[in-house]
Amino acid sequence: NIGYNIRKVMGFEPELVADGVRIGDIRDTRKLNDIDAPRLNDIQKNYNKIVNGEEGIKGVSKADYSKIIKESTAEETNTWWKDVMGYDPPYTPGTVTKEIELVSNKKFVRVYDGTNSKMYGGWVMDADDIAGLTPLEIQDKYALPFTPKYICDVDIDAGTVLRTGEANPLFGYKGGGTQFDLMGQYLGKFSNERLIGGK
């Protein structure tokens, strides 16, 4: 029972919520005099957040999909991109890049213009990070050289190692978005191409 398990995590014994006594009843009527009411209010707030799918207690309401295996300075990572791949520095200097291993399968998205950039490529982002944004807003957030027109899903398997960090301001755009690069690997399932803002 998810409600029972959450209450157990919160420190409630089963009998405290048995026999039709609700958490709100305990708070309002002080039926249990040995329970500190302010603490009980905090517990109820976190309980509601978890049940409602909100932020809740860190590490409980939203499971992480990755673990960090290495951190580097953006300068170190940018040197690799410049020397090996011939790129302008993709990560914001003064920030940290992280190599992460996916601990569960994860769906990312990729955006592209269809001419200069294509469906298959080495850069992806979280769908939530661009939800509701226009192509120009996406271009500005990720400092893309070309205005994207299309979006596709990119399914990546657990166990895959990716790199992530903050997009460097380039090409006259401000950057700042959280981007993921595949580190030169050919991987992922690219599918469901559609127009940005379409279905």
N, C-alpha and C positions, 0 to 999 in steps of 0.2 A: 504494500500500500504506500503510494508516494507521499500521501499526507502524513502517515505515521513515520516514515523514514525521515522526512524533513523535520518533523517535530522532535524526533530523537536526536538529530544533528543539532537542533537548537537548544537542547538541554532539557526538554520536557520528558518526564516519565509518562508512560501510557495512561496511568490513572488520572493524570491532571487534565486530560481531555476526554475522559470517558463519561458515560452516563449523561450525555447531552450537554455537558458543560463546554461552552465555546471559549476560545482564547479571549475574545472580547468580553465575555461574561466575567472571566477571572480579573481582567483589567478594571472593569467598571464597578464591580461589586466587592472587590477585595475578598473573594471567598476563601482565598488561601492566604492567610496572614503571614506565613513564613516566606512568601515570595515577594521580592522587592519590586514594587510597581514600575518604577522608571526602567529597570532592567527588562521587565516583562514587555513594556512598550517597545523597546528597541528590538527585542526578539520578534514581536509581532510584525514590526515594520519589515524586517528582513524576511520573515516568513511570507508576507504578502508579495514582496518583490520577487522572490523565487517562484512562487505559484503563478504570478502574473507574467513571468518571463522577462522581468526587468533586470536591472544590474545585480541586485542581491549581494550576497557575500562573495568576495573574490574567490574564484576557483571552484565555486559550487554551482552557480547558476549558468555559467557558460564555460564549457570545457575547452581547454586549449587544443588546437589541432597540430601544434608543432612544439619542438624543443630546440633551444639554442645549442649549437655545437661549437661555434666559433664566433668571436667578435673581432673586427678590424676597424681601423680608422678609414674614413671615406677616402682620404688621400692615398692610402695603400691600395684600396680597391680600384680607385680611379687610375692609378699607375698601370695596373694590369689591363684595364680596358683600353687605355691609350696605347701601351706597348704591344699588346697581343692582338687586340681587335681593331685598333685604329679609331676608337670612338672619342668624341668629346667627353669630358668627365661626367658620368651620369649621376653621381651621388654628391650631395651638398657637402663641401669642405667643412671640417669642424664637427661633423656628425659621425655616428658609428654605423657601420653595416654589420649585419648578422647573417651567418650561415645557419640555416635551420633545417631540421629533419622533420618531415611530416609524420605524425604519429597516427594519423587516420587519413583516408582518402579526402581530397579537398577539391572543390570546384572554384576555379578562378575565372576571370574573363580577360579577353584581349581586345584592344581596339586598333583600327587601322583604316587607311583611306582607300585601299583596294588597288592603288596604282604604284605608289612609292613604298608602301608597306602592305604586307599580305596577311592572310589568315594565320599562316604558320610562322611563328617567330619566337624570339627568346625573352620577351618581356610580357608580364601579366600583372593584374591587380585584383583586389577584392571587389566583387560586384557592388557591395554596399558603399564602397568609397566613391563610386561614380553614379550611384542611383539618383535619378532626377536631374543630372547635369546635361547641359547642351554639349554638342561637339566642341565648340569654342572654349567652354569652361573646362572640359576634360583636357583639351590641348594646353590650356594655361596651367592647370594643376600639375600636369606631368611633364611640362616643357617639351611637348612633342614637336618635331620639325614640320609635320604635316597635319592638317586638320582631319581627325578621324571621321569616317562615315559609317563604318560597320563595327559590330561587336560580335564576338563569338564566345562560347563556353570553352574552358580548358580544364579537363579533368586530370588531376595528377595523383598518382598512387602514394599510399603510405610508404614510408621508407626513403622517399626521394629527398635529396638535399637541394635546397634553393638558397639564394641570397636575397636579402631585403634591406631596404634603407630609404632615405628621403631623396626624392627627385631633385636634382640640381637645377637652378634657374639657367636655362639655355635658350637660344634662338629668340630672345626678347620676351620669354614667358617666365612666370614667377616660380613654377615648380612647387615643391613642398609636399606633394602626394607620396604616399607609401607605395613603392613599386617593388616587384619581385623579378629577379632575373634567373634564368635557367642555367647560368654559368657555362654556357656553350654546349649544353647537353641537348640532344634531340629526344624529347620525351613529351608525354602528355597526349591526351585525346582532344583534338580541336573539332568542335561541332557547333551546330545550331547558329549558323551565320544569319544575322539580321541587321537591319538598319538601326542605328542608335536612336532610341526613343520609340522604336517599333516593337512588334511582338514576334 
